[in-house]
Amino acid sequence: MNVTAQVFAVLAGLLHVLIFVMESVLFRRPQVHGRFRVRPADLDAVRPWAFNQGFYNLFLGLGALGGVVAVHTGHATAGTAVALFGCASMLGAAVVLITTDRRMARAAVIQGLTPLVALIAAALAG
């Protein structure tokens, strides 16, 4: 896994850990749930979904980060596979987000750009 792919996989992983914090820890804050287009009146109904979704993002982020760590600890093949699978899943989620609600295009680009770059960099090197 080349350096560019590693850097962008790490950035994607860190971003998804941050998204976990927003969705699972800080979601009740108005400035946070507002980013997800959730009205205060809907907060109690949406909160369980957001909490669960946050953990999906955490696991994807940890997969990308753990994969890069594995690359550097003598497990290059397995680490590359895990990191790139995490990035592909993140990119897939971004595509689903934008096709589901075009108003979320900015969020989809934010969550999908770094894993896309990681995947392209890995493909071009391989």
N, C-alpha and C positions, 0 to 999 in steps of 0.2 A: 504494500500500500504506500503510494508516494506521499511526500510531505504535504502537498496541496490538499489531497484527499483527506489526510489525517487532520490537518488544521480545520478544514470545513466540517468534518465529522465531529470534532470537538466543539466547534461553535454551535452546530446544530444540537448536539447533546446538551450543552449548557443552556441554550435557549429553551429547550423542552423541559429542563429541570425548572427554569424560571416560570414557564407556563404552568407546570404542576403547582408551584407555590401560589400562583394567582388563582387557579381553579380550585385547589383543595384546601388552602390555608387562608387566603385573604379574600375569598370570593364575596363575602358579605359586605365588604367595603364598597361604597357607591362608585368610586373611581375605578374599581376593578370590575364589578359585575356590569357596569356600563360599557366597558370595552367589548363585552360579549353580547351586547345589545339586549340585556336582560333588564326589564323594568322592575322597580322595587316591589310592585304588587305581585310579580311572578317569582320572586326570589325563593320563597319556601318550596314552590313546586319544582324549580329548576336546580336548587342546591344539591340534591342527591345525585343528579346527572353530572353536574359540574365536578363534584367530589370524585366520582368514579372516573370521569374523563381525565381529570388531573393525574390520576395514577397511571392511566394509559400513557400519557405524555412522559411521566417520570420513568416508566419502564423503557420506553423507546429511547429517551435521553441517556439513561444508564447503559443501555445496550450499545449505543454509539460510543460512549465514553469508555466503557469496559472493553469493547473491541479494540480501540486504539491502545489501551493499556496492554492488552494481550499481545498486540503486535510488537510492543517494546519489551515484552518479557519472554520472548522466545516462542511465541505461538502465532506466528505471522499469518498462516493460512486461516486458522480458526478465527483469529481476531479480525482479520479483514472481512471474512464472511459475516460475522456478527455485526460489525460496525456498518457495513454496507446494507445489510438487511434492515437495521434500524433506520438508516437514512432513506432507504426505499419506502419503508412504511411511513415515515414522516412526510415524504413527498406525496405518497398516495393519499394520506389524510388531507394534505393541502389541496390536492385536486378535488377530492370529495367536497371539501369546504366551499371552494369557489363554484363548483357546479350546483351545489345545493342552495347557495345564497350569494348572489353576485355582490351584495352589499358588503360581504366579508372578503372582498378581493384583496384589500390591503393586508389583512391578517393572514390570508392564504399565501401571499407573496412572502411575508415575514417568516412564516413557519416553513415554507417550502424552498426558499432560495438557497440557504446554506446546505441542506442535504442534496439538492440538485447539483450544486457545484462539486460537492464531494463525490457524487456518483459519476459525473462527467470526468472529473480529474482522474478517478480510478480507472474508468473505461479507456481514456486516452493513453494511460500509462501501460495498460495491460495488453 
